[in-house]
Amino acid sequence: MTLLDVQSIKADFPIFNKKMRNDARLVYLDSGATSHKPLQVLNAEREFYTLHNAAVHRGSHLLAEEASAAYEGAREKVAHFLGAAADDVVFTKSATESLNLLAYSFSNTNRGQFALAAGDEILVSEMEHHANLIPWQQLAKRTGAKLRWFGTTTEGRLDLSNIDELITERTKIVAITHQSNVLGTVNPVTDIARKAHACGAIVVLDACQSAPHFEIDVNSLGVDFLAFSGHKALAPTGVGVLWGRAELLAEMEPFLFGGSMIESVTMEAATWAPAPRKFEAGVPNMAQAVGLGAAVEYLTSIGMEKIHAHEKALTEHALQGLQNISGLTLIGPQSTIDRGGVLSFSLEEIHPHDVGQVLDQYGIAVRTGHHCAWPLMRKFGVSGTTRASFYIYNDLADVDALIDGIAATKKYFKVL
């Protein structure tokens, strides 16, 4: 399998020139938390501020026109990245805000498909990130609806054995992760969406761990809403995406109120601009959106199929190496079938935080803790795990460094 030219890619990322503790090179295995930013993204954001800075959709002077064109150009790029129409793409500050926007708007709209009441049900899964769990918990609390969930098998897959009992005519919303941020599991979203739609439910997809790593087409997925965050996809922090079906966005009530999201205002009332502006109150994160546009262009130039194949090869190499380490328990699928480049593990007798600190001495950056997924940790009977996540700037040498680092950790703590 042909791998990406990682050394050429790394040349676009200034942070990889940085020396870590003990003069070690940076082995960054924490892209599941946030990705690094290439020069193309940094330059796009800088160019906006240095050459085009003005408040978008306000003013008729040249800078305002240029700023608005750059901002809307970024929306077009993101829409193309998702196989969507530009007017169906809403910019937010994060995926967390996107999901909260939906939950809050659903409770305020309360008509048609959005009407929730006691006896209705919201379906999530046991492997959700808190950002795709707590908003639905709160929506259920506000409306009297019941929250239900798919369980997780011991292998780290969704337990779909009782899908006919979970998705019924009472189901109004199904909110599911595309790829688990802990297990790496890629869920059968299209099948779940088809079943949900047959029962009249709305389907919300958390694509934070999928959109940066493999090709997404919102139409073939069959979902109604999709959210992802820019900072996990090479883009700046402070910008997120919410995609929604046009007819549903048109029916929804706004999330925030104020400038730029209005059509007209009197002292007594106001009417709203159409989507996406209806959901973008206030001066938006303009430069960050432009950076996001540059980021999806960068990913597209590499090729999402090539990125996915590269990460699959790294994951396969890592699975082989980790499974040979005594005392290490890999949590999640044991093969590369329907899984991404995220691996979580526990090391016998050593706390994940201690594992992370020892690895840090060798320049290896991993995530430790509960990964904003407490219910999943409880499911597997652990307080936390060590997580390694791969991206375009990782290679087989990084995987080998992780494996050697784990051996050094065991030696340090005198664990055989």
Buried (B, 14 or more C-beta within 10 A) or exposed (E): EEBBEBEEBBBBBEEBEEEBEEEBBBBBBBBBBBBBBBBBBBEBBBBBEEEBBBBBBEEEEEEBBBBBEBBBBBBEBBBBBBBBBBBBBBBBBBBBBBBBBBBBBBBEBEEEBBEBEEEBBBBBBBBBBBBBBBBBBBBBEBBEBBBBBBBBBEEBBBBBEEBEEBBEEBBBBBBBBBBBBBBBBBBBBEEBBEBBBEBEBBBBBBBBBBBBBBBBEBEEBBBBBBBBBBBBBBBBBBBBBBBBBBEBBEBBBBBBEEEBBBEEEEEEEBEBBEBBBBBBBEBBBBBBBBBBBBBBBBBBEBEBEEBBBBBBBBBBBBBEBBEEBEEBBBBBBEEBEEBBBBBBBBBEEBBBEBBBEBBBBBBBBBBBBBBBBEBBBEBBEBEBBBBBBBBBBBBEEBBBBBBBBBEBBBEBBEEE
